[in-house]
Amino acid sequence: MKRVVVELEGNLTFCGIDKGEIEIEGKVGLLVETDKKSGLKIWCPKEMIKDILVIPISEV
């Protein structure tokens, strides 16, 4: 499990848990779970990603 901060073109930034890469409509992107309780996830197309910062977390 990785916590990430994903910076996109257009000054959009999302943080959450990296749920892996998936393909939607022929485009590959990173799925980020921003809220574990509700299960809200944001799909970030790879071509829009400017930077990814990985923030280590430990399982308790």
HUZI-V724394 format. One record per backbone hydrogen bond with DSSP energy under -0.5 kcal/mol. CO is the residue of the C=O (numbers start at 1). NH is the residue of the N-H. E is the energy in kcal/mol with one decimal. If there is no record, write none. Layout:
<<CO:NH:E> <CO:NH:E>>
This chain:
<<2:18:-3.0> <3:55:-3.4> <4:16:-2.2> <5:7:-0.6> <5:53:-2.7> <6:8:-0.5> <6:14:-2.2> <7:50:-2.9> <7:51:-1.7> <8:11:-0.7> <8:12:-0.7> <12:8:-3.5> <14:6:-3.3> <16:4:-3.2> <17:19:-0.5> <17:33:-2.8> <20:31:-2.8> <22:29:-2.5> <24:27:-1.9> <27:24:-2.8> <28:46:-2.4> <29:22:-2.4> <30:32:-0.6> <30:44:-2.9> <31:19:-3.1> <32:34:-0.8> <32:42:-3.1> <33:17:-2.3> <35:39:-2.0> <35:40:-0.8> <40:34:-1.5> <40:35:-1.5> <42:32:-3.0> <42:44:-0.6> <43:45:-0.6> <44:30:-2.6> <45:48:-1.8> <45:49:-0.6> <46:49:-1.2> <48:9:-2.4> <51:7:-2.9> <52:54:-0.6> <53:5:-2.3> <54:56:-0.6> <55:3:-1.0>>
